[in-house]
Amino acid sequence: MREKPFGLKEKKVDRKLYDYQQIDIDKIFKRLDEHPGNYNLLYQLPTGGGKTVIFSEIVRRYIETQQKKVVILTHRIELCGQTSRMLDDFGVTNMVINSNVKELDEQYNYMCFVAMVETLNNRLNDEKLELDDIGMVIIDEAHYNSFRKLFKFFEKCFILGVTATPLSSNMKLPMKDNYRELIVGDTIPSLINRGFLAKGTTYTYDVGLGALKIGMNGDYTVKSSEELYSNNLMQDKLLHAYEERSKGKKTLIFNNGINTSLEVYETFIRAGYDIRHLDNTNNKKDRKEILQWFKNTPDAILSSVGILTTGFDEPSVETVILNRATKSITLYFQMIGRGSRILPSKSTFSIIDLGNNAARFGLWNEDIDWQTIFRSPDFYYENLISDEEIERNFKYVMPPEVRAEFANTENVEFDIEEEYSLTKIRNTRSKLVLEKSVEQHAQMCFENSEDVFDARMLIKLLNADITSRVKRYSYCISKNTKNYKDWLEEDYKRQLRASINQKFN
């Protein structure tokens, strides 16, 4: 029996590589043969495609053929542990460089090191560590910019960045400036069709995001998100969405802010559901207990904040709820990816979108041209659909319980855009659009009430419809400031009350 090269042992687990994984590994080694050192290559594969399996096999094959050492960089301590265990399965002797490791007196015993970026950066800058004979550096979740600071220490190495989304977390620091080329792996639609990923069905609920503010990082601020998503209206919408699409299923809820997640917890507790809350302030023991409960409870609901977007793998998740909006396509795919793992008993999962994210980025299971995004990230950002454009396409649908209150009215719909077009054709006042709309609402209240007091009570049920019509009208006349829309809505309700009084008089 041929002796194993130093640093390698027999594999603990005989993992069979899928054909798409082997094809991508061969592509990467082809680049390695052409550029053995000082070459930065980026590799993309969807969440759930087996990136850790792939780069563990790459490490084993590289040590076997090149007899040089490998460094694997991660951005979270949990990922260090997961990566180290996978390397063990592949028979790769490895060492985790964590905060407890101050010096590497016995580094000659290892051919592979796994390290958190900040820890390794501190040790190398303090000159407390000196890594010898490193030939390859693998960067997990390479879209994070914190890794860039370490490139100067590995200028003669082959650097392989691995990510599901080859778009930098900082739009001012594009990945094309740090990587020479991108290899794109198999796509989400292909992995679904071949049975490697679960099929996701997206359910969207329109949410007005006008109150949200953009922070320095290019995404919505936690403060403005919490003001929107913590209010009673949004909490009710979330609960309704859960009961309509996910009741009785194992559900993972993502929020933007701890206060929002705590409100979600309270809302579901009051409704009688078994739910837990998890954020980065939970200690290690509590987190372990909560995740164990989530794993073992069939209809568990877990409300979280950020912490479970990477390094968390629970295939039994049946529904992912995006109870937040994001401008980050990376975060969008990371959140949904938590539900895309397959099981013998699970081939589908649900995505409930309460942040207009699917309208912004497209459906999770659609094809994406990652090469173009990698080469021209500015063009991608500039052409992202705006919140205003998304909201222009909202169509208000009267809920069944509200529609039942207007049972005596045959048609409750009103096409603002069509009526506005008629005013242009007939050269009449645009304000006629709202006057006709007010008249229809007044007639609805009149037909479905016994007296003026009942009719006025029905106005409250029309609030959402009124807001939608006013918003669509303001788009038509290109006067879309919040102050103007607020004034227009108040004026609309004043006219509606007057019209109802007139009908009963």
C-alpha positions as CSV (number, residue, x, y, z in Angstrom):
1,M,0.0,0.0,0.0
2,R,1.4,3.4,-1.0
3,E,2.4,5.6,1.9
4,K,0.4,8.7,2.4
5,P,2.2,12.1,1.9
6,F,3.0,14.0,5.0
7,G,-0.1,15.8,6.4
8,L,-2.6,13.3,4.9
9,K,-4.3,10.3,6.4
10,E,-6.9,7.9,5.3
11,K,-10.3,9.7,4.8
12,K,-12.6,9.3,7.8
13,V,-15.6,9.5,5.5
14,D,-15.6,8.3,1.9
15,R,-17.4,11.3,0.4
16,K,-18.4,10.8,-3.2
17,L,-18.0,14.0,-5.2
18,Y,-20.8,14.9,-7.6
19,D,-20.0,15.4,-11.2
20,Y,-20.4,19.2,-11.1
21,Q,-18.1,19.3,-8.1
22,Q,-15.4,17.3,-9.8
23,I,-15.7,19.4,-13.0
24,D,-15.2,22.6,-11.0
25,I,-12.2,21.1,-9.1
26,D,-10.6,20.2,-12.4
27,K,-11.1,23.7,-13.7
28,I,-9.5,25.2,-10.6
29,F,-6.5,22.9,-10.9
30,K,-6.1,23.8,-14.6
31,R,-5.7,27.4,-13.5
32,L,-3.3,26.3,-10.8
33,D,-1.1,24.4,-13.4
34,E,-1.1,27.6,-15.6
35,H,-0.4,30.0,-12.7
36,P,1.2,28.1,-9.7
37,G,1.8,31.3,-7.7
38,N,0.8,34.9,-7.4
39,Y,-2.6,34.3,-9.0
40,N,-6.0,35.2,-7.4
41,L,-8.9,33.1,-8.6
42,L,-12.6,33.5,-7.5
43,Y,-15.0,30.6,-7.5
44,Q,-18.8,30.9,-7.2
45,L,-21.2,28.1,-6.2
46,P,-24.7,28.5,-4.7
47,T,-25.3,27.9,-1.0
48,G,-26.0,24.2,-0.5
49,G,-23.8,23.2,-3.5
50,G,-21.0,21.9,-1.2
51,K,-18.3,24.6,-1.2
52,T,-16.6,23.2,1.9
53,V,-16.5,19.7,0.4
54,I,-15.0,21.1,-2.8
55,F,-12.2,23.1,-1.2
56,S,-11.5,20.3,1.3
57,E,-10.9,18.0,-1.7
58,I,-8.8,20.7,-3.3
59,V,-6.6,21.0,-0.1
60,R,-6.1,17.2,-0.1
61,R,-5.2,17.1,-3.7
62,Y,-3.0,20.1,-3.5
63,I,-0.9,18.8,-0.6
64,E,-0.7,15.4,-2.3
65,T,0.6,16.8,-5.6
66,Q,2.4,20.0,-4.6
67,Q,3.8,19.1,-1.2
68,K,3.1,22.6,0.0
69,K,1.1,24.0,2.9
70,V,-2.4,25.5,2.7
71,V,-4.1,28.3,4.8
72,I,-7.9,28.5,4.9
73,L,-9.3,31.8,6.1
74,T,-12.8,32.3,7.5
75,H,-14.6,35.3,9.1
76,R,-16.3,33.5,11.9
77,I,-15.1,31.2,14.6
78,E,-18.0,28.7,13.9
79,L,-16.8,28.4,10.3
80,C,-13.3,27.6,11.6
81,G,-14.6,24.6,13.5
82,Q,-16.8,23.3,10.7
83,T,-14.0,23.6,8.2
84,S,-11.6,21.8,10.4
85,R,-14.0,18.9,10.9
86,M,-14.6,18.6,7.2
87,L,-10.8,18.5,6.6
88,D,-10.5,15.8,9.2
89,D,-13.1,13.8,7.3
90,F,-10.9,14.2,4.2
91,G,-7.9,13.0,6.0
92,V,-6.2,16.4,6.1
93,T,-4.2,17.0,9.3
94,N,-5.0,20.6,10.2
95,M,-4.6,23.1,13.0
96,V,-7.0,25.9,13.9
97,I,-5.3,29.2,14.7
98,N,-7.6,30.9,17.2
99,S,-7.2,33.5,19.9
100,N,-5.5,30.9,22.2
101,V,-2.7,30.3,19.7
102,K,0.1,32.8,20.3
103,E,3.0,31.0,18.6
104,L,3.4,28.2,16.1
105,D,6.4,26.3,17.6
106,E,5.2,23.0,16.1
107,Q,3.8,24.1,12.8
108,Y,6.0,21.5,11.0
109,N,3.4,18.9,12.2
110,Y,0.7,20.3,10.0
111,M,0.2,21.0,6.3
112,C,-3.0,22.9,6.7
113,F,-4.0,25.8,8.9
114,V,-7.6,27.2,9.5
115,A,-7.7,30.7,10.8
116,M,-10.1,33.6,11.5
117,V,-9.0,36.6,9.4
118,E,-8.7,39.0,12.4
119,T,-6.7,36.5,14.5
120,L,-4.2,35.7,11.8
121,N,-3.9,39.3,10.8
122,N,-3.0,40.3,14.4
123,R,-0.5,37.5,14.8
124,L,1.3,38.3,11.5
125,N,1.4,42.0,12.1
126,D,2.8,41.4,15.6
127,E,5.3,39.1,14.0
128,K,4.4,36.4,16.5
129,L,3.7,33.9,13.8
130,E,5.6,33.0,10.7
131,L,4.0,30.5,8.3
132,D,6.5,28.7,6.2
133,D,6.1,27.1,2.8
134,I,2.5,28.2,2.2
135,G,1.6,27.6,-1.5
136,M,-2.2,28.1,-1.4
137,V,-4.6,30.3,0.5
138,I,-8.4,29.5,0.4
139,I,-10.8,32.3,1.5
140,D,-14.2,31.2,2.5
141,E,-17.1,33.7,2.1
142,A,-14.7,35.7,0.0
143,H,-17.1,38.6,-0.7
144,Y,-16.3,40.0,2.8
145,N,-13.6,42.7,2.4
146,S,-11.9,42.0,5.7
147,F,-9.7,39.4,3.9
148,R,-8.0,42.0,1.7
149,K,-5.7,43.1,4.5
150,L,-4.0,39.6,4.5
151,F,-3.2,39.5,0.8
152,K,0.2,41.3,1.4
153,F,1.4,38.3,3.4
154,F,0.7,35.8,0.7
155,E,1.8,37.6,-2.5
156,K,3.6,34.6,-3.9
157,C,0.7,32.2,-3.3
158,F,-2.2,30.9,-5.3
159,I,-5.2,32.5,-3.7
160,L,-8.6,30.9,-4.2
161,G,-11.7,32.9,-3.0
162,V,-14.9,30.9,-2.6
163,T,-18.4,32.5,-2.4
164,A,-22.0,32.0,-3.4
165,T,-22.3,35.7,-4.5
166,P,-19.2,37.2,-6.2
167,L,-20.2,40.8,-5.3
168,S,-18.2,42.7,-2.7
169,S,-19.8,43.6,0.6
170,N,-18.4,47.1,0.0
171,M,-19.5,48.6,-3.4
172,K,-16.4,50.9,-3.3
173,L,-14.1,47.9,-3.2
174,P,-15.1,45.6,-6.2
175,M,-13.9,42.0,-6.2
176,K,-12.5,42.4,-9.7
177,D,-9.8,44.5,-8.2
178,N,-8.6,41.6,-6.1
179,Y,-9.3,38.6,-8.3
180,R,-8.0,38.0,-11.8
181,E,-11.0,35.9,-13.0
182,L,-14.2,34.2,-11.8
183,I,-15.1,30.5,-12.3
184,V,-18.9,30.1,-12.1
185,G,-20.2,26.7,-10.8
186,D,-23.5,25.0,-11.3
187,T,-26.6,27.2,-11.1
188,I,-29.5,27.1,-8.6
189,P,-32.1,26.0,-11.2
190,S,-29.7,23.2,-12.3
191,L,-29.1,22.0,-8.8
192,I,-32.8,22.0,-8.1
193,N,-33.6,20.1,-11.3
194,R,-30.9,17.5,-10.4
195,G,-32.2,17.0,-6.9
196,F,-29.3,18.7,-5.0
197,L,-31.3,21.6,-3.7
198,A,-34.9,21.9,-2.5
199,K,-37.3,23.8,-4.8
200,G,-38.3,27.1,-3.2
201,T,-41.7,28.8,-3.7
202,T,-41.8,32.5,-3.0
203,Y,-44.8,34.3,-1.6
204,T,-44.6,38.1,-1.6
205,Y,-46.5,40.6,0.5
206,D,-46.2,44.3,-0.6
207,V,-44.6,46.5,2.0
208,G,-44.1,50.3,1.7
209,L,-40.5,51.0,2.4
210,G,-40.6,54.8,2.0
211,A,-39.7,55.4,5.7
212,L,-36.5,53.3,5.5
213,K,-33.1,55.1,5.3
214,I,-29.8,53.9,3.7
215,G,-26.8,53.7,5.9
216,M,-23.0,54.1,5.2
217,N,-22.8,50.4,4.2
218,G,-25.4,50.9,1.4
219,D,-28.1,48.9,3.2
220,Y,-31.1,49.9,5.2
221,T,-30.3,51.1,8.7
222,V,-31.3,49.1,11.7
223,K,-33.0,52.1,13.3
224,S,-35.3,52.9,10.4
225,S,-36.0,49.2,9.8
226,E,-37.0,48.7,13.5
227,E,-39.4,51.7,13.4
228,L,-41.2,50.1,10.4
229,Y,-41.1,46.4,11.3
230,S,-41.8,46.7,15.0
231,N,-45.1,48.6,14.5
232,N,-48.4,46.8,15.0
233,L,-49.4,46.8,11.3
234,M,-46.2,45.0,10.2
235,Q,-46.4,42.6,13.1
236,D,-50.0,41.7,12.1
237,K,-48.9,41.3,8.5
238,L,-46.1,38.9,9.5
239,L,-48.5,36.8,11.6
240,H,-51.0,36.7,8.8
241,A,-48.4,35.6,6.3
242,Y,-47.2,32.9,8.7
243,E,-50.7,31.6,9.3
244,E,-51.6,31.8,5.6
245,R,-48.4,30.1,4.2
246,S,-46.4,28.4,7.0
247,K,-48.6,27.4,9.9
248,G,-47.4,24.1,11.4
249,K,-44.1,24.2,9.5
250,K,-40.6,24.7,10.9
251,T,-40.0,28.4,10.3
252,L,-36.9,30.6,10.4
253,I,-37.6,34.3,10.6
254,F,-34.9,36.9,9.7
255,N,-35.1,40.4,11.1
256,N,-33.0,43.6,10.9
257,G,-32.7,44.5,14.6
258,I,-33.0,42.9,18.0
259,N,-36.0,44.9,19.1
260,T,-37.9,43.8,16.0
261,S,-37.1,40.2,16.7
262,L,-38.3,40.5,20.3
263,E,-41.5,42.1,19.1
264,V,-41.9,39.1,16.7
265,Y,-41.4,36.8,19.7
266,E,-44.1,38.6,21.7
267,T,-46.5,38.7,18.8
268,F,-46.3,34.9,18.2
269,I,-46.4,34.1,21.9
270,R,-49.6,36.1,22.3
271,A,-51.0,34.2,19.3
272,G,-50.3,30.9,21.1
273,Y,-47.3,29.7,19.0
274,D,-44.1,28.0,20.2
275,I,-41.3,30.4,19.3
276,R,-37.7,31.3,20.4
277,H,-35.6,34.4,19.8
278,L,-31.9,34.3,19.0
279,D,-29.3,37.1,18.4
280,N,-25.6,37.6,18.9
281,T,-26.0,38.6,22.6
282,N,-27.1,35.0,23.5
283,N,-24.3,33.1,25.2
284,K,-22.9,29.9,23.8
285,K,-24.9,27.6,26.1
286,D,-28.2,29.4,25.3
287,R,-27.5,29.4,21.6
288,K,-26.8,25.6,21.7
289,E,-30.0,24.9,23.6
290,I,-32.1,27.1,21.3
291,L,-30.7,25.5,18.1
292,Q,-31.2,22.0,19.6
293,W,-34.8,22.8,20.4
294,F,-35.3,24.2,16.9
295,K,-33.8,21.0,15.4
296,N,-35.9,18.6,17.4
297,T,-39.3,20.5,17.3
298,P,-41.3,19.8,14.1
299,D,-43.3,23.1,14.0
300,A,-40.7,25.3,15.7
301,I,-40.5,29.0,14.9
302,L,-37.1,30.8,15.4
303,S,-36.9,34.6,15.2
304,S,-33.3,35.7,14.6
305,V,-31.1,38.7,13.8
306,G,-28.2,38.2,11.4
307,I,-26.5,35.4,13.3
308,L,-27.8,32.5,11.3
309,T,-27.0,33.8,7.8
310,T,-23.7,31.9,7.5
311,G,-22.3,28.8,9.3
312,F,-25.8,27.5,10.2
313,D,-27.0,24.3,8.6
314,E,-30.4,22.9,9.5
315,P,-31.9,21.0,6.6
316,S,-35.3,20.5,8.3
317,V,-36.2,24.2,7.8
318,E,-39.4,24.3,5.8
319,T,-40.0,28.1,5.6
320,V,-37.8,31.1,5.5
321,I,-39.4,34.4,6.3
322,L,-37.6,37.6,5.2
323,N,-39.1,40.0,7.8
324,R,-36.8,42.7,6.5
325,A,-35.7,44.5,3.4
326,T,-32.1,44.5,2.2
327,K,-30.1,46.0,-0.6
328,S,-27.5,43.2,-0.4
329,I,-28.0,40.4,-2.9
330,T,-25.5,38.4,-0.8
331,L,-27.6,38.6,2.3
332,Y,-30.7,37.8,0.2
333,F,-29.2,34.5,-1.0
334,Q,-27.7,33.7,2.4
335,M,-31.0,34.0,4.2
336,I,-32.9,31.9,1.6
337,G,-30.2,29.4,1.4
338,R,-30.9,28.3,5.0
339,G,-34.0,26.6,3.7
340,S,-32.6,25.1,0.5
341,R,-31.0,22.0,1.9
342,I,-32.7,18.7,0.9
343,L,-33.7,15.7,3.0
344,P,-35.3,12.4,2.0
345,S,-38.6,13.8,3.4
346,K,-38.1,17.3,2.0
347,S,-37.8,18.4,-1.6
348,T,-39.5,21.8,-1.4
349,F,-39.6,24.8,1.0
350,S,-41.3,28.2,1.2
351,I,-40.0,31.7,1.1
352,I,-42.1,34.5,2.5
353,D,-40.9,37.9,1.5
354,L,-41.9,40.9,3.6
355,G,-39.3,43.3,2.2
356,N,-39.9,43.5,-1.6
357,N,-36.6,41.6,-1.9
358,A,-37.8,39.3,-4.7
359,A,-38.9,42.4,-6.7
360,R,-35.5,44.0,-6.2
361,F,-33.3,41.0,-7.0
362,G,-35.5,38.5,-8.8
363,L,-36.7,35.1,-7.6
364,W,-34.1,33.0,-5.7
365,N,-34.3,30.2,-8.3
366,E,-33.8,32.4,-11.4
367,D,-30.6,32.3,-13.4
368,I,-28.1,35.1,-12.6
369,D,-25.3,36.4,-14.9
370,W,-22.5,36.4,-12.2
371,Q,-19.8,37.0,-14.8
372,T,-21.3,40.4,-15.7
373,I,-21.9,41.3,-12.1
374,F,-18.3,40.4,-11.3
375,R,-16.9,42.5,-14.2
376,S,-19.3,45.4,-13.9
377,P,-20.6,45.7,-10.3
378,D,-21.2,49.5,-10.8
379,F,-23.6,48.8,-13.7
380,Y,-25.4,46.2,-11.5
381,Y,-25.9,48.6,-8.6
382,E,-27.0,51.4,-10.9
383,N,-29.7,49.2,-12.5
384,L,-31.2,47.7,-9.3
385,I,-34.9,48.6,-9.3
386,S,-35.6,51.3,-6.8
387,D,-38.2,51.0,-3.9
388,E,-40.3,53.7,-5.6
389,E,-40.4,51.7,-8.8
390,I,-41.3,48.5,-6.9
391,E,-44.1,50.3,-5.1
392,R,-45.5,51.7,-8.3
393,N,-46.4,48.1,-9.3
394,F,-48.2,47.3,-6.0
395,K,-51.8,46.4,-6.6
396,Y,-54.1,46.6,-3.6
397,V,-56.3,43.6,-3.1
398,M,-59.1,44.0,-0.6
399,P,-58.8,41.3,2.1
400,P,-61.8,38.8,2.2
401,E,-62.9,39.9,5.6
402,V,-63.0,43.6,4.4
403,R,-64.7,42.6,1.1
404,A,-67.4,40.8,3.1
405,E,-68.4,44.2,4.7
406,F,-69.2,45.6,1.3
407,A,-71.2,42.6,0.1
408,N,-73.9,44.8,-1.4
409,T,-71.4,46.4,-3.8
410,E,-70.8,44.5,-7.1
411,N,-67.4,46.1,-8.0
412,V,-65.0,47.5,-5.4
413,E,-62.1,48.1,-7.8
414,F,-61.0,51.4,-9.3
415,D,-58.2,51.8,-11.9
416,I,-56.5,55.1,-11.1
417,E,-54.1,54.9,-14.1
418,E,-56.9,54.2,-16.6
419,E,-58.9,57.1,-15.2
420,Y,-55.9,59.4,-15.3
421,S,-55.3,58.4,-19.0
422,L,-58.9,59.4,-19.8
423,T,-58.4,62.9,-18.3
424,K,-55.4,63.4,-20.7
425,I,-57.4,62.2,-23.7
426,R,-60.4,64.4,-22.8
427,N,-58.2,67.3,-21.7
428,T,-60.0,67.5,-18.3
429,R,-58.7,68.2,-14.8
430,S,-56.6,65.4,-13.3
431,K,-58.3,66.0,-10.0
432,L,-61.4,64.4,-11.5
433,V,-59.7,61.0,-10.9
434,L,-59.8,61.4,-7.2
435,E,-63.3,62.9,-7.2
436,K,-64.6,59.8,-9.1
437,S,-62.7,57.5,-6.6
438,V,-64.2,59.4,-3.6
439,E,-67.6,59.0,-5.2
440,Q,-67.2,55.2,-5.6
441,H,-66.0,54.8,-2.0
442,A,-68.9,56.9,-0.7
443,Q,-71.4,54.8,-2.7
444,M,-69.9,51.6,-1.3
445,C,-70.3,52.9,2.3
446,F,-73.8,54.1,1.5
447,E,-74.9,50.7,0.0
448,N,-73.6,48.7,2.9
449,S,-74.8,50.6,6.0
450,E,-78.1,51.6,7.6
451,D,-77.3,55.1,8.6
452,V,-74.5,57.7,8.4
453,F,-72.8,56.4,11.6
454,D,-72.5,52.9,10.2
455,A,-71.1,54.4,6.9
456,R,-68.5,56.4,8.7
457,M,-67.3,53.3,10.5
458,L,-66.8,51.6,7.2
459,I,-64.4,54.4,6.1
460,K,-61.8,52.9,8.5
461,L,-61.9,49.6,6.6
462,L,-61.0,51.5,3.4
463,N,-57.8,53.1,4.8
464,A,-55.4,50.8,2.9
465,D,-57.4,51.1,-0.3
466,I,-57.4,54.9,0.0
467,T,-53.6,55.0,0.7
468,S,-53.0,52.8,-2.4
469,R,-55.2,55.0,-4.6
470,V,-53.7,58.2,-3.5
471,K,-50.2,56.8,-4.0
472,R,-51.0,55.7,-7.5
473,Y,-52.5,59.1,-8.3
474,S,-49.4,60.9,-7.0
475,Y,-47.2,58.7,-9.3
476,C,-49.4,59.7,-12.3
477,I,-49.0,63.4,-11.7
478,S,-45.3,63.1,-10.7
479,K,-45.8,64.7,-7.3
480,N,-44.6,62.0,-4.9
481,T,-43.3,63.7,-1.8
482,K,-44.5,62.2,1.5
483,N,-45.9,65.5,2.7
484,Y,-48.0,65.9,-0.5
485,K,-49.3,62.3,-0.3
486,D,-50.2,62.8,3.4
487,W,-52.1,66.0,2.6
488,L,-53.8,64.3,-0.3
489,E,-54.9,61.4,1.8
490,E,-56.4,63.7,4.5
491,D,-58.2,65.7,1.9
492,Y,-59.5,62.5,0.3
493,K,-61.0,61.3,3.6
494,R,-62.5,64.8,4.3
495,Q,-64.3,64.7,0.9
496,L,-65.4,61.1,1.5
497,R,-67.0,62.0,4.8
498,A,-68.7,65.0,3.2
499,S,-70.0,62.9,0.3
500,I,-71.4,60.2,2.7
501,N,-73.2,62.9,4.7
502,Q,-74.7,64.3,1.5
503,K,-76.0,60.9,0.4
504,F,-77.8,60.3,3.7
505,N,-79.2,63.8,3.8
